[in-house]
């Protein structure tokens, strides 16, 4: 152990950084472990196909109970995993709307939202306009 309680050779964020980003633990090693587990789950959220992602799978990827995962993810990232996933879905949908000719219903399925109406509500809430309106305003075929 080093003088600051950090094991020799351990890489990763320093204890002060982990404290500033909200990893709630007293021991440096515990903070580092929790941070690593949350980053594993975030990488899973970023790489998994949107139509198959569930919060339960993310918690499992992090090696935590669902409740513990939801609470810690929010503390560290400033938003819930659900909000993070919704933002990822909207960003993917925006790209598909501008780069493809897929229908809004097809895009809803592609981003993991079964119905066009649920997708439309979420998209409008996040972006401020309907998916069709976004496509019309941002289409690359203009």
Secondary structure, 3 states (H helix, E strand, C coil): CCCCCCCCCCCCCCHHHHHHCCCCCCCHHHHHHHHHHHHHHHHHHHHCCHHHCCHHHHHHHHCCCHHHHHHHHHHHHCCCHHHHHHHHHHHHHHHHHHHCCCCHHHHHHHCCCCCHHHHHHHHHHHHCCCHHHHHHHHCCCC
